[in-house]
Each structure stands twice: as structure tokens, then as C-alpha cells.
């Protein structure tokens, strides 16, 4: 990621600790958007599938209370992780999914003919000549960002603009090659070749290229803009590669530090105007949206302020355990001096998710804002 790693000016960057490995994107989404941690939910559960049943305070309601429009983009099936229902309960105005981007019958024909990405690419190129929508069988980051820019340019200019974009290009698995995918990046300091890992690294390079184009576009936009990019989880590649990287013979009996290393992804917050540059060594995904709001200088909820204060003592709280500001790693089974802080956090989160009749709205919403879910707007794009 040469471009992303070169970002220093007007950039906050660091290491983000997420709740899942190899899959389960929506749990990381949930933590980012709500400020809650899945560590307090039953092990193995999925928050989107089980717990977002009605209106839920989130980053969406916080910016909408301040007059923002809200747009969600995920170029895969809308039904995945019940996103349509969940995004509606978060209060998004618009949600663009794969069904809005391409004729979904092309996906059905591709699946009927054996899931050959070259065949799908042929079908899509015939239907949408010159669009270059895909890398492998997924919408590319480059095309994804093209759609995002088009939506930004067509926004309601009487309102500030908020978009939440979950990309799809680098989704697993990493076994199939395709004519539209340049596999030119290889790990060269390993004991052997890891084919899945090399495919993933080649995809990440394509993501870096696309992100460079996105940043270059918004660097020329006059409207003050903040962009946050983060990884939802590490990829599901060869376990031998992960073990070699960690310096262990296998992935059983890892230390808390090694286990946490498997949950670490990078994050970047960039602005097209002057902001204070920072390097944050450790932060978990439940804190990140509060940091984005603080960086952007918009109004915070009481919950946002609470989370930012908590992060000063416990910068990482995730499904592995937690890390304090001295760099001490704890498992959930460990005794620690932070039990009271964690208990308080769990109670506040419980009030938001489960204690719906008694929820303290003043903590989670701004200035009495009332979130009323409505039917998401849908519109075809890419035509």
C-alpha cells in the first residue's frame, strides 16, 4: 500500500483492532457505526442478524441530527447480513447495493455456468461496455469510488454529505485467477510461495491505486472533506503464512499479543484541509467513528465523548480481550484493575441495544433528535 502508507500530511493514522478474523465484516461495521463492542455480546453472535431490530442510535443519526444527508454503498447483495433492514434502522436515506448497479440476471447466469469470473466479466462488459466494473468477480474499488464520486456530485448541495462505503473487491476466497486481475505482487521474504496470500496482496495493491485516485479527486474539492479508510478484518489466507509471520509453529496457544496481532488492520483519516497529524498505535473499531467526528470538528453525542475518554485508558477493547494505555494485554478471563470501567461500558451499551423501553436518548442522540426508520430509497446506478 505505497500510497496509503505515504499519507502523512493532514492525516490521522494508526492500527485498528477489529472483532473478527477472515469473515464477519458486519460485526466490524456494527462497532464502527454504533460505538458498541461485540465483546459484550454472546460469543460467535452477529449483531446485524440478531440485535438491530428497530431504530438504533449510530454515527448515522449523529450526523443526520446535524443536517447531513446519508448514503450507504455496498456493491454486493443487499440481503447480506440483513443490511437493508439494519441500514434502515440506522436511518440511512439511501442504500445502493449490487442489485442497483448491474442487471442481477448476469450474476445468476454466471452462477449457473460454474462461477467462472472470466465469463461474468464477459457478460458485464457486453452489457456495460467501457465501464470496467470488475476485478475477479467483484465490483472493483476503482468503480466503487466512481459511483461514490457520482453520488457526491449529484448530492443535495443544501446539506452536508455523509457516505458509508463497504467495498467488495478484496473479498475471499483467494484461489481463482481471472483475466481482469493483475497478479503482480508477491511476498518475497517467506520460506515458500503462498498463493492465496499473493493474490490478496495483489488485490491490496489495486485498492491502493484506487484509493490514490479517490484522494486525488477530493484534494481538489472545495468543500471541506474528511475520508476514513479502515480494514474490516484480516484475510482468510494460508494459516502457515500467518504462523510464519507471527514466528510460531502453528496458530494454537498464541499469546494475547499474538492473538491481538491477528485482529489488527490499518486505518487512515485524511482531510483536504489542515488537521493535526497523529499516529495512533492502538485503537479498537468501537472508538473509530467518535475519533472521526472529533477530527471533523462536528458535534459529538455524550456517548461519543464517553468513548473518547474511555479510549485514553483502554484504547483496545475487542473479542480477544483488552489493552490498556501502558501496553498491557488482558484476556477476558484475567483479573484486572479495569473491571469497573468495563462493567460501566457494558451497562451503557445494554441500555442502547436491549433496554429499549428505558433507553436514555440524551446519551445517544443530539439535542432531542428522534430517529424514525423509513423505507430506504433505491435507485439504479451505473447505467
Helices and strands as residue ranges (DSSP letters): H 2-6, E 11-17, H 25-34, G 38-40, H 47-50, H 59-64, E 69-74, G 80-82, H 83-90, E 94-96, H 98-101, H 104-112, H 117-127, E 134-135, E 138-139, H 141-153, E 161-166, H 195-218, E 226-230, H 239-246, H 256-261, E 264-271, E 278-284, H 285-296, H 302-313, E 316-317, E 321-323, E 329-331, H 339-353, G 356-358, H 361-364
